[in-house]
Amino acid sequence: MTDTCRAGAPAHAPEPLRVAVLGCSGSIGTQTLDVCRRHADRLRVVALSVSSSTDALVSAAREFSAAHVAVADPAHAQDPVLGELPAGCRLASGAQAVTELATLPDVDVVVNALVGFAGIHAGYAALRAGKRLAYANKESIVCGGDLMMPLARPGALLPVDSEHSAIFQCLVGERPEDVARIWLTCSGGPFYGRTRAELERVTAAEALAHPTWTMGAKITIDCATLMNKGLEVIEAHHLFAQPVDAIRVLVHRQSKIHSMVEFVDGVVKAQLGSSDMRAPIQYALSYPERWEATASRVDWCAEDPFTFGEADEEAFGCLALAREAGRAGGTLPCAMNAANEIANERFREGLCAFPDIERVVERVMRQTPVEAVESVEQLDEVDARARELARTALSEVCS
Ligand code: MG
């Protein structure tokens, strides 16, 4: 027996996966780089993009010796710090340059950590180019699931969203037809238990104090309105080919159960772990393998008791609206999402009240004809029109 075939000897090391991290300076992006740092023998960062945070871009490009970088916002394409990019690193700017990173021949896996509908172009391009897509940009599936899902080869579309990663993990080895329903867990957000009247007076600063997860500003507000959970219902509907009404939202304040799948025989599988996004990010990169944890571990003996409850769709109407959009399908989720992106931003700027987000989303949905989704260009038009309608609705609602 030679050394190389002795039992227990490590198999020869596979080539590292070559990773593009789109949106590398945000919450998911920086945590993705953490995972890449921890598993430098398995993951090689070859491409990076930012919207405008060029300092963070240069620092990451130097650390990981990235070969390609892109700055989405042309206003930052000439920032002096970019002169400090490593030798040989290719710089491009504009939204199209970010999309092109997703299709580079020397990229195996694209981590799409872009925020909002705009992220659909890179995700769509990555799937069309046959890349593995690890996506945190749920809006691209919510709006473009009808286009994206048919392009996704088995094992090539991996969710980074913690709930969807959990459901994905519960389904490994299972048959889709054996699923009875999905229990999508929800922390309840910072305003859990408040009434509609109380929600009229809450501020953006209060909404940004999420009880269990640390995330970017846009998604944190979405968690407060429960629109995030509504988007996640539609995301799960596409990703796991389940009817919207087979996806139940379950308030679980401790955020340790990341979601559950109930099968036809009544058996329920759940995935548990710390409230640390590095776990689902890592799984989206390691699948079908499991690698040593980057995320913190949980001491289950020291945990508080788990609680479960129903989401209050009366007080948090965005969830009910999203369910409605998910049932209607077609272009309605895209219009709903656009209205939400505009109203979410206005609320963060202190320019509208918290319940105005729901009011604006509802108005835009009522004004949007539902059409079948046919192309990304069509979705761009639906998105742009819904943004205009949302601005008009905001001026009426807030005056
Ligand atoms: Mg989530």
Boltz pocket constraint, residues with backbone or C-beta under 6 A from the ligand:
constraints:
  - pocket:
      binder: B
      contacts: [[A, 161], [A, 162], [A, 163], [A, 164], [A, 232]]
      max_distance: 6.0
